[in-house]
Amino acid sequence: MKTSIVLFGALREADASGAVELDVPAGSTMAELRELLVAHLAAQAPQVSAGLVRRCAFATDEEILHNHRKVPAGVALAVLPPVSGG
């Protein structure tokens, strides 16, 4: 299934449009999607750190999706890099 992923923060450097679309096998978990994104970015945007992607949160417009969750069909996902500050 095609999954749209919107990139934020430093990940936005990966694509001028600020988004990527990945072909994700049905039934995949968010952990599996994360690794697909790491592989995609390694090929398309090697300046983006795999470690950064592994520390990001994935979310729909309603909730954060943890690694064990299944990738929702037909929903755009946001990748949110870690932030700090006060």
CYANA upper distance limits for C-alpha pairs under 8 A (distance plus 0.5 A):
  1 MET  CA     23 ASP  CA      5.95
  1 MET  CA     24 VAL  CA      5.71
  1 MET  CA     25 PRO  CA      6.47
  1 MET  CA     26 ALA  CA      6.60
  1 MET  CA     73 ALA  CA      7.85
  2 LYS  CA     21 GLU  CA      6.98
  2 LYS  CA     22 LEU  CA      6.14
  2 LYS  CA     23 ASP  CA      5.06
  2 LYS  CA     24 VAL  CA      6.59
  2 LYS  CA     74 GLY  CA      8.47
  3 THR  CA     21 GLU  CA      5.98
  3 THR  CA     22 LEU  CA      5.80
  3 THR  CA     23 ASP  CA      6.79
  3 THR  CA     24 VAL  CA      7.11
  3 THR  CA     73 ALA  CA      7.87
  3 THR  CA     74 GLY  CA      7.57
  3 THR  CA     75 VAL  CA      7.73
  3 THR  CA     76 ALA  CA      7.11
  3 THR  CA     77 LEU  CA      8.15
  4 SER  CA     19 ALA  CA      7.54
  4 SER  CA     20 VAL  CA      6.46
  4 SER  CA     21 GLU  CA      4.94
  4 SER  CA     22 LEU  CA      7.08
  4 SER  CA     75 VAL  CA      7.91
  4 SER  CA     76 ALA  CA      5.43
  4 SER  CA     77 LEU  CA      6.73
  5 ILE  CA     19 ALA  CA      5.98
  5 ILE  CA     20 VAL  CA      5.80
  5 ILE  CA     21 GLU  CA      6.50
  5 ILE  CA     22 LEU  CA      8.21
  5 ILE  CA     76 ALA  CA      6.35
  5 ILE  CA     77 LEU  CA      5.30
  5 ILE  CA     78 ALA  CA      6.12
  5 ILE  CA     79 VAL  CA      7.38
  6 VAL  CA     18 GLY  CA      6.55
  6 VAL  CA     19 ALA  CA      4.79
  6 VAL  CA     20 VAL  CA      7.12
  6 VAL  CA     76 ALA  CA      7.70
  6 VAL  CA     77 LEU  CA      6.59
  6 VAL  CA     78 ALA  CA      5.17
  6 VAL  CA     79 VAL  CA      6.70
  7 LEU  CA     11 LEU  CA      6.05
  7 LEU  CA     12 ARG  CA      5.60
  7 LEU  CA     18 GLY  CA      5.77
  7 LEU  CA     19 ALA  CA      5.85
  7 LEU  CA     20 VAL  CA      8.19
  7 LEU  CA     78 ALA  CA      6.67
  7 LEU  CA     79 VAL  CA      5.86
  7 LEU  CA     80 LEU  CA      7.73
  8 PHE  CA     12 ARG  CA      5.68
  8 PHE  CA     18 GLY  CA      7.69
  8 PHE  CA     78 ALA  CA      8.03
  8 PHE  CA     79 VAL  CA      6.82
  8 PHE  CA     80 LEU  CA      6.41
  8 PHE  CA     81 PRO  CA      7.36
  9 GLY  CA     80 LEU  CA      7.89
  9 GLY  CA     81 PRO  CA      6.81
 10 ALA  CA     48 VAL  CA      8.09
 10 ALA  CA     81 PRO  CA      7.97
 11 LEU  CA     48 VAL  CA      7.02
 11 LEU  CA     53 VAL  CA      8.39
 11 LEU  CA     81 PRO  CA      8.05
 12 ARG  CA     16 ALA  CA      7.67
 12 ARG  CA     18 GLY  CA      5.58
 12 ARG  CA     19 ALA  CA      8.06
 13 GLU  CA     18 GLY  CA      8.10
 13 GLU  CA     45 ALA  CA      8.30
 13 GLU  CA     48 VAL  CA      7.94
 14 ALA  CA     18 GLY  CA      7.94
 14 ALA  CA     41 LEU  CA      7.35
 14 ALA  CA     44 GLN  CA      7.74
 14 ALA  CA     45 ALA  CA      5.55
 14 ALA  CA     47 GLN  CA      8.25
 14 ALA  CA     48 VAL  CA      7.12
 15 ASP  CA     19 ALA  CA      6.90
 15 ASP  CA     20 VAL  CA      7.71
 15 ASP  CA     45 ALA  CA      8.16
 22 LEU  CA     36 LEU  CA      8.32
 22 LEU  CA     37 LEU  CA      8.13
 24 VAL  CA     28 SER  CA      7.39
 24 VAL  CA     33 LEU  CA      7.40
 24 VAL  CA     36 LEU  CA      8.38
 26 ALA  CA     71 VAL  CA      8.48
 27 GLY  CA     70 LYS  CA      6.60
 27 GLY  CA     71 VAL  CA      7.44
 28 SER  CA     32 GLU  CA      6.50
 28 SER  CA     33 LEU  CA      7.30
 28 SER  CA     70 LYS  CA      6.17
 28 SER  CA     71 VAL  CA      6.35
 29 THR  CA     33 LEU  CA      6.84
 29 THR  CA     67 ASN  CA      6.95
 29 THR  CA     68 HIS  CA      6.32
 29 THR  CA     69 ARG  CA      5.91
 29 THR  CA     70 LYS  CA      4.69
 29 THR  CA     71 VAL  CA      5.95
 30 MET  CA     34 ARG  CA      6.53
 30 MET  CA     58 PHE  CA      8.36
 30 MET  CA     65 LEU  CA      7.58
 30 MET  CA     66 HIS  CA      7.15
 30 MET  CA     67 ASN  CA      5.15
 30 MET  CA     68 HIS  CA      6.80
 30 MET  CA     69 ARG  CA      6.26
 30 MET  CA     70 LYS  CA      6.42
 30 MET  CA     71 VAL  CA      6.06
 31 ALA  CA     35 GLU  CA      7.00
 31 ALA  CA     66 HIS  CA      8.46
 31 ALA  CA     67 ASN  CA      5.02
 31 ALA  CA     68 HIS  CA      7.15
 32 GLU  CA     36 LEU  CA      6.81
 33 LEU  CA     37 LEU  CA      6.68
 33 LEU  CA     71 VAL  CA      7.90
 34 ARG  CA     38 VAL  CA      6.73
 34 ARG  CA     53 VAL  CA      7.73
 34 ARG  CA     54 ARG  CA      7.38
 35 GLU  CA     39 ALA  CA      6.72
 36 LEU  CA     40 HIS  CA      6.61
 37 LEU  CA     41 LEU  CA      6.52
 37 LEU  CA     53 VAL  CA      8.29
 38 VAL  CA     42 ALA  CA      6.57
 38 VAL  CA     50 ALA  CA      6.05
 38 VAL  CA     53 VAL  CA      6.99
 38 VAL  CA     54 ARG  CA      8.31
 39 ALA  CA     43 ALA  CA      6.94
 40 HIS  CA     44 GLN  CA      6.56
 40 HIS  CA     45 ALA  CA      8.43
 41 LEU  CA     45 ALA  CA      5.35
 41 LEU  CA     46 PRO  CA      6.69
 41 LEU  CA     48 VAL  CA      7.28
 41 LEU  CA     50 ALA  CA      8.38
 42 ALA  CA     46 PRO  CA      5.13
 42 ALA  CA     47 GLN  CA      8.45
 42 ALA  CA     48 VAL  CA      7.86
 42 ALA  CA     50 ALA  CA      7.85
 48 VAL  CA     52 LEU  CA      8.00
 49 SER  CA     53 VAL  CA      7.23
 50 ALA  CA     54 ARG  CA      6.79
 51 GLY  CA     55 ARG  CA      6.93
 52 LEU  CA     56 CYS  CA      6.94
 52 LEU  CA     81 PRO  CA      7.63
 53 VAL  CA     81 PRO  CA      7.87
 55 ARG  CA     81 PRO  CA      7.44
 55 ARG  CA     82 PRO  CA      7.20
 56 CYS  CA     79 VAL  CA      6.77
 56 CYS  CA     80 LEU  CA      5.85
 56 CYS  CA     81 PRO  CA      4.96
 56 CYS  CA     82 PRO  CA      6.31
 57 ALA  CA     64 ILE  CA      7.40
 57 ALA  CA     65 LEU  CA      7.89
 57 ALA  CA     66 HIS  CA      8.24
 57 ALA  CA     79 VAL  CA      6.30
 57 ALA  CA     80 LEU  CA      5.55
 57 ALA  CA     81 PRO  CA      6.99
 57 ALA  CA     82 PRO  CA      7.99
 58 PHE  CA     64 ILE  CA      6.39
 58 PHE  CA     65 LEU  CA      6.01
 58 PHE  CA     66 HIS  CA      7.84
 58 PHE  CA     77 LEU  CA      7.04
 58 PHE  CA     78 ALA  CA      6.13
 58 PHE  CA     79 VAL  CA      5.23
 58 PHE  CA     80 LEU  CA      6.69
 59 ALA  CA     63 GLU  CA      6.03
 59 ALA  CA     64 ILE  CA      4.71
 59 ALA  CA     65 LEU  CA      5.81
 59 ALA  CA     77 LEU  CA      6.07
 59 ALA  CA     78 ALA  CA      5.70
 59 ALA  CA     79 VAL  CA      7.13
 59 ALA  CA     80 LEU  CA      8.10
 60 THR  CA     64 ILE  CA      7.04
 60 THR  CA     65 LEU  CA      7.88
 60 THR  CA     75 VAL  CA      7.52
 60 THR  CA     76 ALA  CA      7.05
 60 THR  CA     77 LEU  CA      5.51
 60 THR  CA     78 ALA  CA      6.77
 61 ASP  CA     77 LEU  CA      8.16
 61 ASP  CA     78 ALA  CA      8.43
 65 LEU  CA     69 ARG  CA      6.78
